[in-house]
Amino acid sequence: MRRTGFIIAAITAIGTGAGGLAAGGEDAAIPPEEWRAMAVGKTVYYAIDGTYFGREYYWPDRDMVTFQHASGRCVEGRWTYEDSVYCFYFDRPNCFAHVRRGGGIVIVPRDSSDPADEQDVMQIVPVAFSCTPGLTS
């Protein structure tokens, strides 16, 4: 699926032991304290419809992220939580609900009602990544 702009996402419980089904199979919002515990100091990998979309590192001791799209393009920005949504600020705000669904975490964009725009987390790893170009000779 071709997508315009960057959609910045959240994290999942895959591999962290924080997963679980919401009562009755419905979405259950993830509170900011839990979000921070899962995300800070880690890189989160995202997929849309099963296809790798990008990865994002949550910096310790500050509300900053570095997002790298599957194309390789990187952006840095800040994130906030207010009124039950997580917003990421790059060239414009991108806001999402982060919810538990079906044993994982789904990122639901606030500016779209299309389920095809939802993001799933593939994995979380406890390391940062670099967006700087490699050495050339």
PEHU-V570270 format. One line per field, one symbol per residue. ss: DSSP state (H for helix, E for strand, C for the rest). phi: phi as a letter, one per 40 degrees, with the letter a starting at -180 (. if undefined). burial: + if it has 24 or more other ideal C-beta (glycine too) atoms within 12 Angstrom, else -. A space follows every 50 residues. Layout:
ss->???
phi->???
burial->???
//
This chain:
ss->CCCCCCCCCCCCCCCCCCCCCCHHHCCEECCHHHHHHHHECCEEEEEECC EEEEEEEECCCCCEEEEEECCCCEEEEEEEEECCEEEEECCCEEEEEEEE ECCEEEEEECCCCCHHHCEEEEEEECCCCCCCCCCCC
phi->.cbbgbbcbbbbcdgbgbciccdggccbccccccdcccbcgbbbbbbbfg bdbibabcccgacbbbbbcdchcbababbbbafgbbbbbbcacbbacbbc afgbbbbbcccabcdcccbbccabbcacbbbccccbb
burial->-----+++++++++---++--------+++---+++-+++-+++++++-- --++++++-----++++++----++++-+-+---++++-+---+++++++ +--++++++-------++++++-+-------------
//
